[in-house]
């Protein structure tokens, strides 16, 4: 019998992305990255890795999320309260570079890892805020993790942008600022690309971002989602 014809590489890649997306969708339905989905086994695992302060740190995160009333469609004042509370809570984590914290050049931590290890860099802050707002009922269509150039620092940076409406001026949640500000008040940030669970956009100055396909193309995002799925299994 002749061996089966090999699948074309593009077709294989497409099927692989579909399979990964299906797995992520299933995990997301179970609360992927949410404080309420942290298992006792995961707490024990991280306590062995990061020390005895892990249970109260995780407990503080869970208590904070429970204490914030979900506001899926708040008015302007409620919107700022919700975003401000989430921004301020995670900004209390000490800033640590990936090299100092994890011993590698670039590492995206899960919210549980960031809280348990008591340290984060700009990507980790943005990711933790993104999942916290999702857990509090904010639709992902309003949330975009955004890679920017920080002009004053002259370096790459990451923030979380919140859009009340698709074409509205976004509000920016930034570990460098405890106040949530409209993007118009942050001329020091030049957007490069943004993403969420659904898609990836290449940002263009003064115009709507151009779609670049699935956010699963971002290697570190894909690795993060796979790690979040593993966390559910402990």
C-alpha positions as CSV (number, residue, x, y, z in Angstrom):
1,X,0.0,0.0,0.0
2,X,1.3,3.4,-0.9
3,X,2.0,5.8,2.1
4,X,-0.5,8.6,2.5
5,X,0.3,11.8,0.7
6,X,1.9,14.4,3.1
7,X,-0.3,17.3,4.0
8,X,0.8,20.6,2.4
9,X,2.7,22.7,5.0
10,X,0.2,25.6,4.8
11,X,-2.7,23.3,5.3
12,X,-1.0,21.6,8.3
13,X,-0.2,25.0,9.8
14,X,-3.8,26.1,9.4
15,X,-5.1,22.9,11.1
16,X,-2.6,23.3,13.9
17,X,-3.8,26.8,14.6
18,X,-7.4,25.6,14.5
19,X,-6.6,22.9,17.0
20,X,-4.8,25.3,19.3
21,X,-7.6,27.8,19.1
22,X,-10.2,25.1,19.9
23,X,-8.2,24.1,23.0
24,X,-7.8,27.7,24.1
25,X,-11.6,28.4,23.6
26,X,-12.4,25.4,25.8
27,X,-10.0,26.5,28.5
28,X,-11.3,30.0,28.3
29,X,-14.8,28.7,29.0
30,X,-13.4,27.2,32.2
31,X,-11.9,30.5,33.3
32,X,-8.5,30.6,31.7
33,X,-6.3,33.0,33.6
34,X,-9.0,33.9,36.2
35,X,-8.3,34.2,39.9
36,X,-11.2,31.9,40.7
37,X,-9.7,29.1,38.6
38,X,-6.5,28.8,40.6
39,X,-6.4,25.3,42.0
40,X,-5.1,24.3,45.4
41,X,-2.5,22.2,43.5
42,X,-1.3,25.3,41.7
43,X,-1.0,27.2,44.9
44,X,1.1,24.4,46.4
45,X,3.3,24.2,43.3
46,X,4.0,27.9,43.3
47,X,4.5,28.0,47.1
48,X,7.2,25.4,46.7
49,X,8.7,27.5,43.9
50,X,8.3,31.0,45.3
51,X,8.0,30.6,49.1
52,X,5.4,30.5,51.9
53,X,4.0,34.0,51.0
54,X,2.3,32.6,47.9
55,X,-1.1,31.6,49.5
56,X,-1.7,35.0,51.0
57,X,-0.7,36.7,47.7
58,X,-3.0,34.5,45.7
59,X,-5.7,35.0,48.3
60,X,-5.3,38.7,48.1
61,X,-5.7,38.7,44.4
62,X,-8.9,36.5,44.7
63,X,-10.3,38.7,47.4
64,X,-9.7,41.8,45.3
65,X,-11.5,40.4,42.3
66,X,-14.4,39.4,44.5
67,X,-14.6,42.8,46.0
68,X,-14.9,44.7,42.7
69,X,-18.5,44.8,41.5
70,X,-18.6,43.6,37.9
71,X,-19.7,46.5,35.6
72,X,-20.1,45.1,32.0
73,X,-21.6,48.3,30.8
74,X,-20.7,51.1,33.3
75,X,-21.2,54.8,32.9
76,X,-18.1,57.0,32.5
77,X,-17.6,57.3,36.3
78,X,-18.1,53.5,36.9
79,X,-15.8,52.8,33.9
80,X,-13.0,54.8,35.5
81,X,-13.5,53.3,38.9
82,X,-13.3,49.8,37.5
83,X,-10.2,50.4,35.4
84,X,-8.6,52.4,38.1
85,X,-9.1,49.8,40.7
86,X,-7.6,47.0,38.5
87,X,-4.7,49.3,37.4
88,X,-3.8,50.3,41.0
89,X,-4.1,46.7,42.4
90,X,-1.6,45.2,40.0
91,X,0.7,48.3,40.0
92,X,1.5,47.4,43.6
93,X,3.6,44.5,42.3
94,X,7.3,45.3,42.2
95,X,8.7,45.9,38.8
96,X,11.3,43.3,37.9
97,X,12.9,42.9,34.5
98,X,12.7,39.4,32.9
99,X,16.4,39.0,33.2
100,X,16.4,39.7,36.9
101,X,13.2,37.8,37.6
102,X,13.3,34.8,35.3
103,X,16.8,34.7,34.1
104,X,15.8,35.1,30.4
105,X,15.6,38.0,28.0
106,X,11.8,37.8,27.4
107,X,9.2,36.0,29.5
108,X,5.4,36.5,29.7
109,X,4.1,35.4,33.1
110,X,0.6,34.2,33.8
111,X,-1.4,36.3,36.3
112,X,-0.9,33.6,38.9
113,X,2.9,33.5,38.3
114,X,3.2,37.3,38.5
115,X,1.2,37.4,41.8
116,X,2.8,34.4,43.3
117,X,6.3,35.5,42.5
118,X,5.6,39.1,43.6
119,X,7.1,40.6,40.5
120,X,6.2,41.7,37.0
121,X,7.4,43.7,34.0
122,X,5.3,45.7,31.6
123,X,4.0,42.6,29.6
124,X,3.0,40.8,32.9
125,X,1.2,43.9,34.2
126,X,-0.8,44.3,31.0
127,X,-1.6,40.6,30.8
128,X,-2.8,40.4,34.5
129,X,-5.0,43.5,34.0
130,X,-6.5,42.0,30.8
131,X,-7.5,38.8,32.4
132,X,-8.8,40.5,35.6
133,X,-11.1,42.8,33.5
134,X,-12.3,39.8,31.5
135,X,-13.1,38.0,34.8
136,X,-15.0,41.1,35.9
137,X,-17.2,40.8,32.8
138,X,-15.6,43.3,30.4
139,X,-16.0,42.1,26.8
140,X,-12.7,41.3,25.2
141,X,-13.7,43.5,22.2
142,X,-13.0,46.5,24.5
143,X,-9.6,45.3,25.6
144,X,-6.4,45.3,23.6
145,X,-2.9,44.5,24.9
146,X,-0.9,47.1,23.1
147,X,2.8,47.1,22.3
148,X,4.1,50.7,22.1
149,X,7.3,52.7,21.9
150,X,7.7,54.7,25.2
151,X,9.3,57.9,23.9
152,X,10.5,59.2,27.2
153,X,12.2,55.9,28.0
154,X,13.3,55.3,24.4
155,X,12.3,51.6,24.7
156,X,9.6,49.1,23.9
157,X,6.8,49.0,26.4
158,X,3.4,47.3,26.8
159,X,0.1,48.7,28.1
160,X,-3.5,47.7,28.2
161,X,-6.0,49.8,26.2
162,X,-9.7,49.9,26.9
163,X,-12.1,51.0,24.2
164,X,-15.6,51.9,25.3
165,X,-16.6,51.8,21.6
166,X,-14.7,50.4,18.7
167,X,-13.6,53.8,17.4
168,X,-13.4,55.6,20.7
169,X,-10.2,57.1,22.1
170,X,-8.9,54.3,24.4
171,X,-8.1,54.6,28.0
172,X,-4.6,53.4,29.0
173,X,-3.7,51.2,31.9
174,X,0.0,51.4,32.4
175,X,2.3,50.2,35.2
176,X,4.2,53.5,34.8
177,X,1.1,55.5,35.8
178,X,-1.4,54.8,38.6
179,X,-3.9,57.1,36.9
180,X,-5.9,55.8,33.9
181,X,-5.6,58.3,31.1
182,X,-7.0,58.7,27.6
183,X,-4.4,57.9,24.9
184,X,-4.6,61.6,23.9
185,X,-3.0,62.4,27.2
186,X,-0.1,60.0,26.6
187,X,1.8,61.4,23.6
188,X,4.8,59.6,25.0
189,X,3.4,56.3,23.8
190,X,3.5,55.4,20.1
191,X,1.4,52.3,19.4
192,X,3.0,49.6,17.2
193,X,0.6,46.6,17.4
194,X,-2.3,45.4,19.6
195,X,-4.0,42.1,20.3
196,X,-6.6,40.2,22.4
197,X,-8.0,36.7,22.3
198,X,-9.6,37.4,18.9
199,X,-7.1,39.1,16.6
200,X,-3.9,41.0,16.0
201,X,-3.9,44.6,14.7
202,X,-0.9,46.6,13.3
203,X,-1.4,50.1,14.6
204,X,-1.3,53.1,12.2
205,X,-0.9,56.7,13.4
206,X,-4.2,58.5,13.2
207,X,-6.0,55.6,11.5
208,X,-7.8,52.4,12.5
209,X,-5.4,49.5,12.9
210,X,-5.0,47.0,10.1
211,X,-5.8,43.4,10.8
212,X,-2.9,41.0,10.7
213,X,-4.9,37.9,11.5
214,X,-4.9,35.7,14.6
215,X,-3.1,36.8,17.8
216,X,-1.9,33.1,17.9
217,X,0.8,34.3,15.5
218,X,2.5,35.9,18.5
219,X,4.8,33.2,19.8
220,X,4.9,34.4,23.4
221,X,1.2,34.9,23.6
222,X,0.6,31.4,22.2
223,X,3.0,30.0,24.8
224,X,1.3,32.0,27.6
225,X,-2.1,30.6,26.7
226,X,-0.7,27.0,26.6
227,X,0.8,27.7,30.1
228,X,-2.6,29.0,31.3
229,X,-4.2,25.7,30.2
230,X,-1.6,23.7,32.1
231,X,-2.3,25.7,35.2
232,X,-5.9,24.5,35.2
233,X,-4.6,20.9,35.5
234,X,-2.8,21.2,38.8
